[in-house]
Amino acid sequence: MARLRVLTPLRVESLAVRGETEVVGMGRARARRAGASLASRLATDTALALVGVAGALSPQLRTGDLVVPTSLASETGDDRVALPSATLLANELRRTGVRTHTGPIVSSARFVRGTGRAALAAGGAVAVDMESAFLAAPLAGHPLAVVRAVSDTSDRTVVRGGLDALRSLRAVRGPLQRWAAACRPRDLLLAAPRSFCAGVDRAIEIVERALERYGAPVYVRRQIVHNLHVVTSLESKGAVFVEELDEVPDGAVVVFAAHGVSPAVRDEAAAREGLTVVDATCPLVAKVHAEARRFAAKGMDVVLVGHRDHEEVEGTVGEAPDRIHVVADVDEVETLTLGRGAGVAVLTQTTLAVDEAREVIDALRGRFGDVAEPPGDDICYATQNRQDAVRAIARRCDLLVVVGSQNSSNTARLVELGHREGVRTELVEDASELDLGWLAPAGVVGLTAGASVPEALVDEVLATLGHLGPLSVTEERVADESVRFSLPAKVR
């Protein structure tokens, strides 16, 4: 835990914050002198927080709102400082009930009015002050947070809004203490492989190439992969995500997602007038579909180990709905009723936990005797590698962070594996969902990401943790992945 030092430009702001503070003075010159002085005399385990008032640039801000900047810069573009942990502090402040925003703050050498504010707002800043960037520039070696309360807007002056701002500053002490408690040196164990697998890379490239070849919009049935950031990025390029084909107009281009579809969906698409279909089904999922058809053609009962509501399972069941029986766990094996087919075969969803899938298969063998399996594992190489990587680091961690979306099966299995290994494990969509309470006691953090997660989201988590104190990163690699799948002819 770092020692918290709260700084304010003015005495009145210090009184509002309450508790021990240091008044550094108002304006660019005083802020720069204070920053240089602090950098030369403070211990490295000191966390600094600059607290004061600011003027609104964004029309969304009201007097009394708090702003926690994600970055700082002077109005000339100098003294740029990134503050990656801002969202974590902002989350703590929101829990106090005060309206809190994040975004860039710009610092000016003078009080900015009217048209001057409009020019600064055009550059993307949400608020303006007279100290933050100037004070922060020399303090790169310390965890730093900035909290500014809005004292004036385009229609409310400092005289009228100043009291609103000072009242809001009363709420910041507790969240700042919790932020400082999470500021500490850390070791980070970075699991590898992590993030995109070959099937996900292929699916995203298919959508991007379809947009290049056919132009927007390109329709995608269901999420192309289970990650919100990937979907949002593709939407910004012109992809339109739909649940079913009846939402796709005649003559359009539609992409089938990586999780695969049933023959009924393919037949529906083929019957549509002028519909151009591009299939992004992962080849490893297509392999399971082929196995289902092969076993069913032999008259066998096929037991599919997986989750009934997952799109991959829905597509596989559609290959032979009268022959395929879905079970999720050992308990369901005990109640399973099969027909009098020509034997029993077992397949698995590609994104299951390896250990749990084997337990279910063993239970099937115990109940039905000889059970046929495909010549190769159905659980994909990427799923297994990411689980092996988590297993390699989990027991050395105080906290395991898994980056991924709630609806991602392979990501959920990583979380479950962490729990089984006995480490506190938390799933986050991105760095903004990290919690200071998890981080405060964690001297060793493990980090991984599901197979549908962009590596950039992992980098954001690393940057956030690095802003909370010295971070020693060690990558633990259990396998090298060189698999690459070819693209469909329609987008080559």
C-alpha positions in Angstrom: 0.0 0.0 0.0 1.4 3.4 -1.0 1.3 6.5 1.2 -1.3 8.9 0.0 -0.3 12.6 -0.5 -3.3 14.8 -1.4 -2.4 18.1 -3.2 -4.7 21.0 -3.9 -4.1 24.3 -5.7 -6.0 26.4 -3.2 -6.6 26.4 0.5 -10.4 26.4 0.0 -10.1 23.1 -1.9 -8.0 21.7 0.8 -10.7 22.5 3.4 -13.3 20.8 1.2 -11.2 17.6 0.8 -10.5 17.5 4.6 -7.7 15.6 6.2 -4.0 16.0 5.5 -3.3 17.9 2.3 -0.6 20.1 0.8 -1.5 23.3 -1.0 0.7 23.7 -4.1 -0.6 27.0 -5.4 -2.7 28.1 -8.4 -1.5 28.4 -12.0 1.2 27.0 -14.4 4.3 28.4 -12.7 3.4 27.3 -9.2 2.3 23.9 -10.5 5.6 23.3 -12.3 7.6 24.3 -9.3 5.6 22.0 -7.0 5.9 19.1 -9.4 9.7 19.4 -9.6 10.0 19.8 -5.8 7.8 16.8 -5.1 9.7 14.6 -7.6 13.0 15.4 -5.8 11.9 14.8 -2.3 9.1 12.2 -2.1 9.7 8.5 -1.4 8.9 6.2 -4.4 6.1 4.5 -2.5 4.1 7.7 -2.4 0.8 8.0 -4.3 -0.1 11.5 -5.3 -3.6 12.9 -5.9 -4.2 16.4 -7.2 -7.7 17.6 -6.2 -9.4 20.8 -7.2 -11.9 22.5 -9.4 -12.2 22.8 -13.2 -14.3 24.4 -15.9 -16.6 22.3 -18.1 -15.9 21.8 -21.8 -18.3 19.0 -22.4 -22.0 19.9 -22.5 -22.7 16.8 -20.5 -21.0 18.2 -17.4 -22.9 20.0 -14.7 -21.5 22.0 -11.7 -20.7 19.7 -8.9 -19.8 16.8 -11.3 -16.4 15.1 -10.7 -14.0 14.5 -13.6 -11.2 11.9 -13.3 -8.9 12.5 -16.3 -7.7 9.6 -18.4 -5.0 11.9 -19.8 -3.6 15.4 -19.3 -2.0 17.9 -21.7 -1.4 21.6 -21.8 -3.4 23.7 -24.3 -0.3 23.8 -26.6 -0.2 20.0 -26.6 2.9 19.7 -24.3 3.2 18.0 -20.9 1.2 15.0 -22.1 0.6 12.5 -19.3 -1.6 9.3 -19.5 -3.5 8.2 -16.4 -4.6 4.6 -17.2 -6.0 3.8 -13.7 -8.5 6.7 -13.9 -11.5 4.5 -14.6 -10.8 2.5 -11.4 -10.8 5.6 -9.3 -13.9 6.9 -11.1 -15.8 3.7 -10.3 -15.0 4.2 -6.6 -16.2 7.8 -6.8 -19.5 6.8 -8.5 -20.2 4.5 -5.6 -20.3 7.6 -3.3 -23.3 8.8 -5.4 -21.5 11.8 -7.0 -21.8 12.0 -10.8 -18.4 11.2 -12.1 -17.0 11.3 -15.7 -13.7 10.3 -17.3 -11.9 11.8 -20.3 -9.0 14.1 -21.2 -8.4 17.3 -19.2 -6.4 20.2 -20.7 -4.5 22.6 -18.6 -4.2 26.3 -19.5 -1.9 29.0 -18.3 -4.8 31.4 -18.0 -8.5 31.3 -17.2 -10.3 30.3 -20.5 -13.7 31.7 -21.5 -16.2 31.4 -24.3 -14.7 30.8 -27.7 -11.5 29.6 -26.1 -13.3 26.8 -24.4 -15.0 25.8 -27.6 -11.6 25.4 -29.3 -10.3 23.2 -26.4 -13.5 21.1 -26.5 -12.9 20.5 -30.3 -9.7 18.8 -29.3 -11.6 16.2 -27.3 -11.0 17.5 -23.7 -14.0 17.4 -21.4 -12.7 19.9 -18.8 -10.1 22.6 -18.4 -8.0 23.6 -15.3 -4.8 25.6 -14.7 -2.5 23.1 -12.9 -2.9 19.3 -13.6 -0.7 18.8 -16.7 2.0 21.2 -15.5 2.3 19.5 -12.1 2.1 15.9 -13.4 4.8 16.1 -16.0 7.8 15.7 -13.6 6.0 13.0 -11.5 6.1 10.0 -13.9 7.8 7.8 -11.3 4.8 8.0 -8.9 1.2 6.7 -9.1 -0.8 9.8 -9.8 -4.5 10.5 -9.7 -6.3 13.7 -10.6 -9.9 14.6 -9.5 -11.5 17.8 -10.5 -15.0 19.1 -9.5 -16.8 21.2 -12.1 -17.2 24.8 -10.8 -18.5 26.4 -14.0 -20.2 25.6 -17.2 -21.3 27.6 -20.3 -24.4 28.7 -18.4 -23.3 28.7 -14.8 -20.5 30.9 -13.4 -17.8 30.1 -10.9 -19.6 32.2 -8.3 -22.8 30.2 -8.7 -21.2 26.8 -9.3 -18.2 26.9 -7.0 -20.1 25.8 -3.9 -21.5 22.8 -5.8 -17.9 21.8 -6.7 -16.6 22.2 -3.2 -19.5 20.1 -1.8 -18.6 17.3 -4.2 -14.9 17.4 -3.2 -16.0 16.2 0.3 -16.6 12.8 -1.2 -13.1 12.2 -2.6 -11.0 11.3 0.4 -12.3 7.7 0.9 -12.0 6.7 -2.8 -8.5 8.2 -2.9 -7.5 6.1 0.1 -8.8 3.0 -1.6 -6.9 3.9 -4.8 -3.7 4.4 -2.8 -4.2 1.1 -1.0 -4.1 -0.6 -4.4 -0.9 1.2 -5.4 2.1 -1.1 -4.8 4.9 -3.0 -6.5 3.6 -6.1 -8.2 4.8 -9.2 -10.0 2.6 -10.0 -13.0 2.6 -13.5 -14.5 1.4 -13.3 -18.1 0.0 -16.6 -19.4 0.8 -17.6 -22.9 -0.7 -18.5 -25.3 -3.7 -16.1 -24.8 -6.0 -14.0 -26.8 -6.9 -14.7 -30.5 -6.8 -18.2 -31.8 -6.6 -19.1 -35.5 -10.3 -19.6 -35.8 -11.1 -16.2 -34.3 -8.4 -14.4 -36.5 -10.0 -16.1 -39.6 -13.6 -15.1 -38.7 -12.7 -11.5 -38.1 -10.7 -11.3 -41.3 -13.6 -12.8 -43.2 -15.9 -10.0 -42.1 -13.3 -7.4 -42.9 -12.6 -8.8 -46.3 -16.3 -9.1 -47.1 -16.7 -5.4 -46.2 -13.8 -4.6 -48.6 -15.1 -6.7 -51.4 -18.9 -6.2 -51.2 -19.1 -2.9 -49.3 -21.2 -2.1 -46.3 -23.5 -3.3 -44.9 -22.4 -6.9 -44.5 -24.8 -8.8 -42.2 -23.5 -11.3 -39.7 -25.7 -13.9 -38.1 -25.1 -13.8 -34.4 -21.9 -12.5 -32.9 -19.0 -13.3 -35.2 -17.0 -14.3 -32.1 -18.1 -13.8 -28.5 -16.4 -10.5 -27.6 -18.1 -7.2 -27.3 -15.1 -5.1 -28.4 -14.7 -7.1 -31.6 -18.4 -6.8 -32.4 -18.3 -3.0 -31.7 -15.2 -2.6 -33.9 -16.7 -4.4 -36.8 -20.0 -2.5 -36.4 -18.1 0.7 -36.8 -16.8 -0.6 -40.1 -20.2 -1.4 -41.5 -21.1 -4.9 -40.2 -24.7 -5.4 -39.0 -25.2 -8.2 -36.5 -28.6 -10.0 -36.6 -30.0 -12.9 -34.7 -31.8 -14.7 -37.6 -31.8 -14.6 -41.4 -35.2 -13.1 -41.6 -33.6 -9.8 -40.5 -31.3 -9.9 -43.6 -32.8 -8.2 -46.7 -32.8 -10.1 -50.1 -29.7 -9.6 -52.2 -27.5 -8.9 -49.2 -24.2 -10.4 -48.0 -24.4 -12.5 -44.8 -21.6 -14.1 -42.8 -22.2 -17.2 -40.7 -20.3 -16.8 -37.3 -17.3 -18.8 -36.2 -19.5 -21.0 -33.9 -21.2 -22.7 -36.9 -24.8 -23.1 -38.0 -27.2 -26.1 -38.5 -28.1 -27.5 -41.9 -31.5 -25.9 -41.5 -30.0 -22.5 -41.4 -27.9 -23.2 -44.5 -31.0 -24.4 -46.3 -32.9 -21.3 -45.3 -30.1 -19.1 -46.7 -29.9 -21.2 -49.9 -33.7 -20.6 -50.5 -33.4 -16.8 -50.2 -33.3 -14.8 -53.4 -29.9 -13.4 -54.2 -28.4 -13.9 -50.7 -24.6 -14.1 -50.8 -23.4 -16.4 -47.9 -19.9 -16.4 -46.6 -19.2 -19.1 -44.0 -16.8 -18.2 -41.2 -17.4 -21.4 -39.2 -14.2 -22.4 -37.5 -12.7 -25.4 -39.2 -12.4 -27.2 -35.9 -16.1 -26.7 -35.3 -16.8 -28.0 -38.9 -14.8 -31.1 -38.0 -17.2 -31.8 -35.1 -20.1 -31.4 -37.5 -18.6 -33.9 -39.9 -18.1 -36.4 -37.0 -21.7 -36.0 -36.0 -22.9 -36.8 -39.5 -20.5 -39.7 -39.8 -21.6 -41.4 -36.5 -25.3 -40.7 -37.1 -25.0 -42.2 -40.6 -23.9 -45.4 -38.9 -27.1 -45.5 -36.8 -25.2 -44.6 -33.6 -26.5 -42.6 -30.7 -24.3 -39.5 -30.4 -23.7 -37.9 -27.0 -22.6 -34.4 -27.3 -20.9 -33.0 -24.2 -21.6 -29.3 -24.0 -23.9 -26.4 -23.1 -27.3 -26.6 -24.7 -27.8 -22.9 -25.2 -24.4 -22.3 -26.9 -24.5 -21.6 -30.6 -21.9 -24.2 -31.4 -23.9 -26.9 -29.7 -27.1 -25.8 -31.5 -25.4 -26.1 -34.8 -23.9 -29.5 -34.1 -27.2 -30.9 -32.9 -28.8 -29.7 -36.1 -26.7 -32.1 -38.1 -28.6 -35.1 -36.7 -31.3 -33.9 -34.2 -32.9 -37.4 -33.8 -29.5 -39.0 -32.9 -27.7 -36.4 -30.8 -28.2 -36.1 -27.1 -26.6 -33.2 -25.2 -25.2 -33.6 -21.6 -23.5 -30.9 -19.6 -22.1 -32.9 -16.7 -21.8 -36.2 -14.9 -25.2 -35.9 -13.3 -26.9 -35.6 -16.6 -25.1 -38.8 -17.8 -26.9 -40.7 -14.9 -30.3 -39.7 -16.2 -29.5 -40.1 -19.9 -31.9 -42.3 -21.9 -30.6 -43.6 -25.3 -32.4 -45.5 -28.0 -31.3 -48.9 -29.3 -28.9 -47.6 -31.9 -25.9 -49.3 -33.4 -23.7 -48.1 -30.5 -22.8 -45.0 -28.7 -20.4 -42.3 -29.8 -19.3 -39.1 -27.9 -18.4 -35.7 -29.2 -17.5 -32.5 -27.3 -18.0 -28.8 -27.7 -14.7 -27.4 -28.8 -14.5 -24.8 -25.9 -14.9 -27.0 -22.8 -12.6 -27.5 -19.9 -10.4 -30.4 -20.7 -10.6 -32.0 -17.3 -14.4 -31.7 -16.9 -15.0 -33.1 -20.4 -12.9 -36.1 -19.6 -14.9 -36.7 -16.4 -18.1 -36.8 -18.4 -16.7 -39.1 -21.0 -15.4 -41.5 -18.3 -18.9 -41.5 -16.8 -20.4 -42.3 -20.2 -18.0 -45.3 -20.5 -18.9 -46.4 -17.0 -22.6 -46.4 -17.9 -22.7 -47.5 -21.5 -19.4 -49.5 -21.9 -17.6 -49.1 -25.2 -18.1 -45.5 -26.4 -16.7 -44.5 -29.7 -14.7 -41.3 -30.0 -13.3 -39.4 -33.0 -9.6 -40.1 -33.8 -8.6 -36.6 -32.5 -9.8 -34.5 -29.6 -12.7 -32.2 -30.3 -11.6 -29.6 -27.7 -9.5 -27.2 -29.8 -5.8 -26.8 -29.5 -6.2 -23.1 -28.5 -8.7 -23.9 -25.7 -6.4 -26.5 -24.3 -3.3 -24.4 -24.6 -4.9 -21.5 -22.7 -6.1 -23.8 -20.0 -2.6 -25.3 -19.6 -1.2 -21.8 -19.4 -3.5 -20.8 -16.6 -2.8 -24.0 -14.8 1.0 -23.2 -15.0 0.7 -19.9 -13.2 -2.5 -20.1 -11.1 -1.1 -21.4 -7.8 1.6 -18.7 -7.7 -0.9 -15.9 -7.9 -2.8 -13.9 -5.3 -5.2 -12.9 -8.0 -5.9 -14.2 -11.5 -7.5 -11.8 -14.0 -9.2 -13.2 -17.1 -10.1 -10.8 -19.9 -13.1 -11.8 -21.9 -16.8 -11.5 -22.4 -19.5 -13.1 -20.2 -20.9 -15.1 -23.1 -17.6 -16.6 -24.2 -17.5 -20.3 -23.4 -13.7 -20.7 -23.6 -13.2 -17.7 -21.4 -15.7 -19.0 -18.8 -13.7 -22.2 -18.6 -10.5 -20.2 -17.8 -12.4 -18.6 -14.9 -13.6 -22.0 -13.6 -10.1 -23.4 -13.9 -8.7 -20.6 -11.8 -11.3 -21.3 -9.1 -10.5 -25.0 -9.1 -6.8 -24.1 -8.7 -7.7 -22.2 -5.6 -6.8 -18.7 -6.6 -9.2 -15.7 -6.6 -10.2 -15.3 -10.2 -12.0 -12.4 -11.7 -13.5 -11.9 -15.2 -13.3 -8.5 -16.8 -14.5 -7.2 -20.2 -11.6 -4.8 -20.2 -9.3 -2.8 -17.9 -12.2 -0.5 -16.8 -13.7 -3.4 -14.9 -10.7 -4.0 -12.6 -11.6 -3.4 -9.0 -9.3 -1.6 -6.5 -10.5 -3.9 -3.7 -9.2 -7.0 -5.6 -5.9 -5.4 -6.4 -5.0 -4.0 -2.9 -3.9 -7.3 -1.4 -2.5 -8.8 -4.6 1.3 -8.7 -4.8 1.3 -11.3 -7.6 -1.3 -11.1 -10.3 -1.8 -13.6 -13.1 -3.3 -12.4 -16.4 -4.8 -14.2 -19.4 -7.4 -13.7 -22.0 -9.9 -15.9 -23.8 -9.4 -16.9 -27.5 -11.8 -14.2 -28.8 -10.1 -11.3 -27.0 -7.9 -8.8 -28.8 -4.4 -8.5 -27.4 -4.9 -4.7 -27.1 -7.3 -5.3 -24.2 -4.5 -7.3 -22.4 -2.2 -4.4 -23.0 -4.7 -2.0 -21.4 -4.8 -4.1 -18.3 -1.0 -4.1 -18.2 -0.9 -0.3 -18.6 -3.5 0.1 -15.8 -1.6 -2.1 -13.4 1.7 -0.4 -14.3 0.2 3.0 -13.4 -0.5 1.7 -9.8 3.1 1.1 -9.1 6.3 -0.8 -10.3 5.3 -3.8 -12.3 7.6 -6.7 -13.0 6.2 -8.8 -15.9 7.1 -12.4 -16.6 5.5 -14.2 -19.5 4.9 -17.9 -18.9 4.6 -19.7 -22.2 3.5 -23.4 -22.4 3.1 -23.7 -26.2 3.8 -22.0 -29.4 0.9 -21.6 -31.8 1.5 -21.5 -35.6 -1.9 -22.7 -36.9 -3.4 -20.7 -39.7 -6.7 -21.5 -41.5 -7.4 -20.6 -45.1 -10.1 -18.2 -46.0 -13.3 -19.1 -48.0 -13.0 -18.5 -51.8 -15.6 -15.7 -51.7 -13.3 -13.4 -49.8 -9.9 -14.5 -51.0 
